[in-house]
């Protein structure tokens, strides 16, 4: 995993370069020669933090809105009124 170091000035002038580098490994951003920030991909951050994706993130399917789905209707009475004796 390559580590990239950019000055804050380089980062401000070329964020696309920093983004591409962050997909491959951490990007250290320096301020006056000292590391001040680290840019990570979401996957790298989740590995480090131990955070698991939510159920919604796991179930997300791009383009799901365009899929035609018509579930069968249930016949008869689905719910019965409660019986109290």
N, CA, C and O atoms as a GROMACS GRO file, in nm:
protein
  340
    1UNK      N    1   0.086  -0.118   0.000
    1UNK     CA    2   0.000   0.000   0.000
    1UNK      C    3   0.090   0.124   0.000
    1UNK      O    4   0.160   0.150   0.098
    2UNK      N    5   0.090   0.199  -0.108
    2UNK     CA    6   0.175   0.318  -0.116
    2UNK      C    7   0.124   0.430  -0.026
    2UNK      O    8   0.003   0.448  -0.008
    3UNK      N    9   0.217   0.504   0.029
    3UNK     CA   10   0.184   0.620   0.112
    3UNK      C   11   0.226   0.744   0.034
    3UNK      O   12   0.339   0.752  -0.015
    4UNK      N   13   0.135   0.839   0.022
    4UNK     CA   14   0.161   0.961  -0.053
    4UNK      C   15   0.165   1.078   0.045
    4UNK      O   16   0.086   1.082   0.140
    5UNK      N   17   0.254   1.170   0.023
    5UNK     CA   18   0.260   1.291   0.105
    5UNK      C   19   0.245   1.412   0.013
    5UNK      O   20   0.314   1.424  -0.088
    6UNK      N   21   0.153   1.500   0.049
    6UNK     CA   22   0.130   1.624  -0.026
    6UNK      C   23   0.133   1.741   0.071
    6UNK      O   24   0.089   1.729   0.185
    7UNK      N   25   0.184   1.853   0.026
    7UNK     CA   26   0.174   1.974   0.107
    7UNK      C   27   0.030   2.023   0.100
    7UNK      O   28  -0.044   1.987   0.008
    8UNK      N   29  -0.009   2.105   0.195
    8UNK     CA   30  -0.146   2.158   0.192
    8UNK      C   31  -0.168   2.240   0.065
    8UNK      O   32  -0.279   2.245   0.012
    9UNK      N   33  -0.064   2.303   0.017
    9UNK     CA   34  -0.075   2.381  -0.106
    9UNK      C   35  -0.100   2.288  -0.226
    9UNK      O   36  -0.187   2.316  -0.309
   10UNK      N   37  -0.024   2.177  -0.234
   10UNK     CA   38  -0.045   2.080  -0.343
   10UNK      C   39  -0.186   2.022  -0.335
   10UNK      O   40  -0.253   2.004  -0.437
   11UNK      N   41  -0.230   1.992  -0.213
   11UNK     CA   42  -0.364   1.937  -0.195
   11UNK      C   43  -0.470   2.034  -0.245
   11UNK      O   44  -0.562   1.993  -0.316
   12UNK      N   45  -0.459   2.160  -0.210
   12UNK     CA   46  -0.556   2.261  -0.254
   12UNK      C   47  -0.554   2.282  -0.405
   12UNK      O   48  -0.658   2.310  -0.466
   13UNK      N   49  -0.438   2.268  -0.466
   13UNK     CA   50  -0.426   2.291  -0.610
   13UNK      C   51  -0.465   2.168  -0.693
   13UNK      O   52  -0.502   2.182  -0.810
   14UNK      N   53  -0.455   2.049  -0.635
   14UNK     CA   54  -0.483   1.930  -0.714
   14UNK      C   55  -0.551   1.823  -0.629
   14UNK      O   56  -0.490   1.722  -0.593
   15UNK      N   57  -0.677   1.846  -0.599
   15UNK     CA   58  -0.752   1.751  -0.515
   15UNK      C   59  -0.778   1.620  -0.589
   15UNK      O   60  -0.790   1.515  -0.525
   16UNK      N   61  -0.788   1.624  -0.720
   16UNK     CA   62  -0.810   1.501  -0.797
   16UNK      C   63  -0.693   1.405  -0.780
   16UNK      O   64  -0.712   1.284  -0.769
   17UNK      N   65  -0.572   1.459  -0.777
   17UNK     CA   66  -0.452   1.377  -0.756
   17UNK      C   67  -0.458   1.312  -0.617
   17UNK      O   68  -0.426   1.194  -0.602
   18UNK      N   69  -0.497   1.390  -0.518
   18UNK     CA   70  -0.507   1.338  -0.381
   18UNK      C   71  -0.614   1.228  -0.372
   18UNK      O   72  -0.594   1.128  -0.304
   19UNK      N   73  -0.725   1.248  -0.440
   19UNK     CA   74  -0.833   1.149  -0.439
   19UNK      C   75  -0.787   1.019  -0.503
   19UNK      O   76  -0.813   0.911  -0.450
   20UNK      N   77  -0.720   1.028  -0.616
   20UNK     CA   78  -0.669   0.907  -0.683
   20UNK      C   79  -0.570   0.834  -0.593
   20UNK      O   80  -0.573   0.712  -0.582
   21UNK      N   81  -0.483   0.909  -0.530
   21UNK     CA   82  -0.381   0.849  -0.442
   21UNK      C   83  -0.446   0.784  -0.320
   21UNK      O   84  -0.400   0.680  -0.274
   22UNK      N   85  -0.553   0.844  -0.267
   22UNK     CA   86  -0.620   0.790  -0.148
   22UNK      C   87  -0.688   0.657  -0.177
   22UNK      O   88  -0.709   0.578  -0.085
   23UNK      N   89  -0.722   0.631  -0.303
   23UNK     CA   90  -0.782   0.501  -0.338
   23UNK      C   91  -0.678   0.389  -0.327
   23UNK      O   92  -0.714   0.272  -0.312
   24UNK      N   93  -0.551   0.426  -0.336
   24UNK     CA   94  -0.443   0.327  -0.331
   24UNK      C   95  -0.383   0.313  -0.190
   24UNK      O   96  -0.331   0.207  -0.156
   25UNK      N   97  -0.390   0.418  -0.111
   25UNK     CA   98  -0.332   0.416   0.023
   25UNK      C   99  -0.350   0.551   0.089
   25UNK      O  100  -0.402   0.644   0.028
   26UNK      N  101  -0.307   0.564   0.215
   26UNK     CA  102  -0.325   0.691   0.286
   26UNK      C  103  -0.246   0.805   0.221
   26UNK      O  104  -0.138   0.785   0.167
   27UNK      N  105  -0.303   0.924   0.229
   27UNK     CA  106  -0.238   1.044   0.178
   27UNK      C  107  -0.215   1.138   0.297
   27UNK      O  108  -0.311   1.186   0.359
   28UNK      N  109  -0.089   1.163   0.328
   28UNK     CA  110  -0.056   1.255   0.437
   28UNK      C  111  -0.048   1.396   0.380
   28UNK      O  112   0.019   1.419   0.279
   29UNK      N  113  -0.116   1.488   0.444
   29UNK     CA  114  -0.116   1.628   0.402
   29UNK      C  115  -0.039   1.706   0.507
   29UNK      O  116  -0.072   1.703   0.626
   30UNK      N  117   0.062   1.775   0.461
   30UNK     CA  118   0.148   1.847   0.555
   30UNK      C  119   0.117   1.996   0.556
   30UNK      O  120   0.068   2.053   0.458
   31UNK      N  121   0.146   2.056   0.668
   31UNK     CA  122   0.133   2.201   0.684
   31UNK      C  123   0.266   2.249   0.739
   31UNK      O  124   0.302   2.219   0.853
   32UNK      N  125   0.339   2.324   0.658
   32UNK     CA  126   0.473   2.374   0.693
   32UNK      C  127   0.569   2.259   0.726
   32UNK      O  128   0.650   2.267   0.818
   33UNK      N  129   0.555   2.151   0.647
   33UNK     CA  130   0.647   2.039   0.662
   33UNK      C  131   0.608   1.935   0.766
   33UNK      O  132   0.671   1.830   0.775
   34UNK      N  133   0.504   1.964   0.845
   34UNK     CA  134   0.462   1.869   0.948
   34UNK      C  135   0.329   1.805   0.908
   34UNK      O  136   0.239   1.875   0.862
   35UNK      N  137   0.317   1.672   0.924
   35UNK     CA  138   0.189   1.607   0.892
   35UNK      C  139   0.075   1.666   0.975
   35UNK      O  140   0.087   1.678   1.097
   36UNK      N  141  -0.034   1.702   0.908
   36UNK     CA  142  -0.147   1.760   0.982
   36UNK      C  143  -0.278   1.686   0.956
   36UNK      O  144  -0.367   1.687   1.041
   37UNK      N  145  -0.290   1.621   0.840
   37UNK     CA  146  -0.413   1.548   0.806
   37UNK      C  147  -0.378   1.420   0.732
   37UNK      O  148  -0.270   1.409   0.672
   38UNK      N  149  -0.472   1.324   0.736
   38UNK     CA  150  -0.457   1.202   0.658
   38UNK      C  151  -0.586   1.182   0.580
   38UNK      O  152  -0.695   1.186   0.638
   39UNK      N  153  -0.574   1.159   0.450
   39UNK     CA  154  -0.688   1.134   0.364
   39UNK      C  155  -0.693   0.984   0.336
   39UNK      O  156  -0.595   0.926   0.290
   40UNK      N  157  -0.810   0.922   0.364
   40UNK     CA  158  -0.828   0.778   0.344
   40UNK      C  159  -0.952   0.752   0.261
   40UNK      O  160  -1.044   0.833   0.258
   41UNK      N  161  -0.954   0.638   0.193
   41UNK     CA  162  -1.078   0.594   0.128
   41UNK      C  163  -1.174   0.547   0.238
   41UNK      O  164  -1.131   0.518   0.350
   42UNK      N  165  -1.300   0.538   0.206
   42UNK     CA  166  -1.400   0.492   0.304
   42UNK      C  167  -1.367   0.350   0.347
   42UNK      O  168  -1.379   0.317   0.466
   43UNK      N  169  -1.328   0.265   0.254
   43UNK     CA  170  -1.296   0.126   0.287
   43UNK      C  171  -1.180   0.119   0.386
   43UNK      O  172  -1.185   0.042   0.482
   44UNK      N  173  -1.076   0.200   0.364
   44UNK     CA  174  -0.963   0.201   0.456
   44UNK      C  175  -1.007   0.250   0.594
   44UNK      O  176  -0.967   0.194   0.696
   45UNK      N  177  -1.089   0.355   0.596
   45UNK     CA  178  -1.137   0.408   0.724
   45UNK      C  179  -1.217   0.303   0.800
   45UNK      O  180  -1.199   0.286   0.920
   46UNK      N  181  -1.306   0.232   0.730
   46UNK     CA  182  -1.389   0.131   0.795
   46UNK      C  183  -1.304   0.017   0.850
   46UNK      O  184  -1.333  -0.036   0.958
   47UNK      N  185  -1.199  -0.021   0.778
   47UNK     CA  186  -1.109  -0.126   0.830
   47UNK      C  187  -1.041  -0.079   0.959
   47UNK      O  188  -1.031  -0.154   1.055
   48UNK      N  189  -0.995   0.046   0.958
   48UNK     CA  190  -0.926   0.098   1.076
   48UNK      C  191  -1.019   0.118   1.195
   48UNK      O  192  -0.982   0.089   1.309
   49UNK      N  193  -1.139   0.166   1.168
   49UNK     CA  194  -1.232   0.197   1.277
   49UNK      C  195  -1.311   0.076   1.322
   49UNK      O  196  -1.371   0.077   1.430
   50UNK      N  197  -1.312  -0.031   1.240
   50UNK     CA  198  -1.391  -0.148   1.275
   50UNK      C  199  -1.539  -0.128   1.253
   50UNK      O  200  -1.619  -0.213   1.292
   51UNK      N  201  -1.577  -0.017   1.190
   51UNK     CA  202  -1.718   0.012   1.166
   51UNK      C  203  -1.770  -0.076   1.053
   51UNK      O  204  -1.710  -0.084   0.946
   52UNK      N  205  -1.881  -0.142   1.079
   52UNK     CA  206  -1.944  -0.226   0.978
   52UNK      C  207  -2.050  -0.145   0.904
   52UNK      O  208  -2.109  -0.054   0.961
   53UNK      N  209  -2.074  -0.177   0.777
   53UNK     CA  210  -2.179  -0.106   0.703
   53UNK      C  211  -2.316  -0.131   0.765
   53UNK      O  212  -2.341  -0.238   0.822
   54UNK      N  213  -2.404  -0.033   0.755
   54UNK     CA  214  -2.540  -0.048   0.807
   54UNK      C  215  -2.618  -0.143   0.718
   54UNK      O  216  -2.576  -0.174   0.607
   55UNK      N  217  -2.733  -0.188   0.767
   55UNK     CA  218  -2.817  -0.278   0.688
   55UNK      C  219  -2.860  -0.209   0.559
   55UNK      O  220  -2.863  -0.272   0.453
   56UNK      N  221  -2.892  -0.079   0.567
   56UNK     CA  222  -2.930  -0.004   0.447
   56UNK      C  223  -2.818   0.001   0.345
   56UNK      O  224  -2.842  -0.011   0.225
   57UNK      N  225  -2.693   0.020   0.394
   57UNK     CA  226  -2.578   0.021   0.303
   57UNK      C  227  -2.557  -0.117   0.240
   57UNK      O  228  -2.519  -0.127   0.123
   58UNK      N  229  -2.582  -0.222   0.316
   58UNK     CA  230  -2.565  -0.357   0.262
   58UNK      C  231  -2.673  -0.392   0.160
   58UNK      O  232  -2.647  -0.465   0.065
   59UNK      N  233  -2.793  -0.340   0.180
   59UNK     CA  234  -2.904  -0.372   0.092
   59UNK      C  235  -2.913  -0.280  -0.030
   59UNK      O  236  -2.990  -0.307  -0.122
   60UNK      N  237  -2.835  -0.174  -0.031
   60UNK     CA  238  -2.840  -0.077  -0.141
   60UNK      C  239  -2.807  -0.147  -0.273
   60UNK      O  240  -2.708  -0.220  -0.283
   61UNK      N  241  -2.888  -0.122  -0.371
   61UNK     CA  242  -2.866  -0.179  -0.505
   61UNK      C  243  -2.886  -0.068  -0.607
   61UNK      O  244  -2.998  -0.021  -0.626
   62UNK      N  245  -2.778  -0.025  -0.674
   62UNK     CA  246  -2.792   0.082  -0.773
   62UNK      C  247  -2.890   0.040  -0.883
   62UNK      O  248  -2.882  -0.071  -0.935
   63UNK      N  249  -2.980   0.129  -0.919
   63UNK     CA  250  -3.074   0.103  -1.026
   63UNK      C  251  -3.198   0.026  -0.981
   63UNK      O  252  -3.279  -0.014  -1.065
   64UNK      N  253  -3.215   0.005  -0.850
   64UNK     CA  254  -3.329  -0.072  -0.800
   64UNK      C  255  -3.462  -0.005  -0.834
   64UNK      O  256  -3.562  -0.074  -0.852
   65UNK      N  257  -3.464   0.126  -0.844
   65UNK     CA  258  -3.588   0.198  -0.874
   65UNK      C  259  -3.641   0.164  -1.013
   65UNK      O  260  -3.761   0.177  -1.038
   66UNK      N  261  -3.553   0.123  -1.102
   66UNK     CA  262  -3.595   0.092  -1.239
   66UNK      C  263  -3.643  -0.053  -1.256
   66UNK      O  264  -3.690  -0.089  -1.364
   67UNK      N  265  -3.631  -0.136  -1.153
   67UNK     CA  266  -3.672  -0.276  -1.163
   67UNK      C  267  -3.823  -0.286  -1.141
   67UNK      O  268  -3.875  -0.235  -1.041
   68UNK      N  269  -3.892  -0.351  -1.234
   68UNK     CA  270  -4.036  -0.373  -1.220
   68UNK      C  271  -4.058  -0.491  -1.125
   68UNK      O  272  -4.012  -0.602  -1.150
   69UNK      N  273  -4.131  -0.464  -1.016
   69UNK     CA  274  -4.159  -0.568  -0.919
   69UNK      C  275  -4.301  -0.550  -0.869
   69UNK      O  276  -4.335  -0.447  -0.812
   70UNK      N  277  -4.383  -0.649  -0.891
   70UNK     CA  278  -4.522  -0.645  -0.845
   70UNK      C  279  -4.545  -0.772  -0.762
   70UNK      O  280  -4.569  -0.879  -0.818
   71UNK      N  281  -4.538  -0.761  -0.630
   71UNK     CA  282  -4.559  -0.880  -0.547
   71UNK      C  283  -4.704  -0.928  -0.558
   71UNK      O  284  -4.794  -0.847  -0.576
   72UNK      N  285  -4.725  -1.059  -0.546
   72UNK     CA  286  -4.863  -1.110  -0.554
   72UNK      C  287  -4.946  -1.061  -0.436
   72UNK      O  288  -4.895  -1.049  -0.324
   73UNK      N  289  -5.072  -1.034  -0.461
   73UNK     CA  290  -5.161  -0.989  -0.355
   73UNK      C  291  -5.211  -1.109  -0.276
   73UNK      O  292  -5.237  -1.216  -0.332
   74UNK      N  293  -5.223  -1.089  -0.146
   74UNK     CA  294  -5.274  -1.196  -0.062
   74UNK      C  295  -5.426  -1.193  -0.067
   74UNK      O  296  -5.487  -1.086  -0.053
   75UNK      N  297  -5.487  -1.307  -0.087
   75UNK     CA  298  -5.633  -1.314  -0.093
   75UNK      C  299  -5.693  -1.332   0.045
   75UNK      O  300  -5.625  -1.373   0.139
   76UNK      N  301  -5.818  -1.301   0.057
   76UNK     CA  302  -5.889  -1.321   0.183
   76UNK      C  303  -5.854  -1.217   0.287
   76UNK      O  304  -5.788  -1.117   0.260
   77UNK      N  305  -5.902  -1.244   0.407
   77UNK     CA  306  -5.881  -1.151   0.518
   77UNK      C  307  -5.745  -1.178   0.581
   77UNK      O  308  -5.719  -1.288   0.630
   78UNK      N  309  -5.660  -1.081   0.579
   78UNK     CA  310  -5.525  -1.097   0.629
   78UNK      C  311  -5.523  -1.083   0.781
   78UNK      O  312  -5.455  -1.160   0.850
   79UNK      N  313  -5.595  -0.987   0.833
   79UNK     CA  314  -5.597  -0.963   0.976
   79UNK      C  315  -5.733  -1.002   1.033
   79UNK      O  316  -5.837  -0.981   0.970
   80UNK      N  317  -5.729  -1.058   1.153
   80UNK     CA  318  -5.856  -1.091   1.221
   80UNK      C  319  -5.868  -0.999   1.342
   80UNK      O  320  -5.768  -0.966   1.405
   81UNK      N  321  -5.989  -0.958   1.374
   81UNK     CA  322  -6.006  -0.876   1.495
   81UNK      C  323  -5.972  -0.959   1.618
   81UNK      O  324  -5.992  -1.081   1.620
   82UNK      N  325  -5.921  -0.892   1.720
   82UNK     CA  326  -5.888  -0.961   1.845
   82UNK      C  327  -6.015  -1.013   1.912
   82UNK      O  328  -6.120  -0.948   1.907
   83UNK      N  329  -6.005  -1.129   1.975
   83UNK     CA  330  -6.118  -1.186   2.048
   83UNK      C  331  -6.093  -1.175   2.196
   83UNK      O  332  -5.992  -1.225   2.246
   84UNK      N  333  -6.184  -1.110   2.266
   84UNK     CA  334  -6.172  -1.094   2.410
   84UNK      C  335  -6.289  -1.169   2.474
   84UNK      O  336  -6.405  -1.145   2.440
   85UNK      N  337  -6.259  -1.261   2.567
   85UNK     CA  338  -6.366  -1.335   2.636
   85UNK      C  339  -6.387  -1.283   2.775
   85UNK      O  340  -6.473  -1.334   2.848
   0.00000   0.00000   0.00000
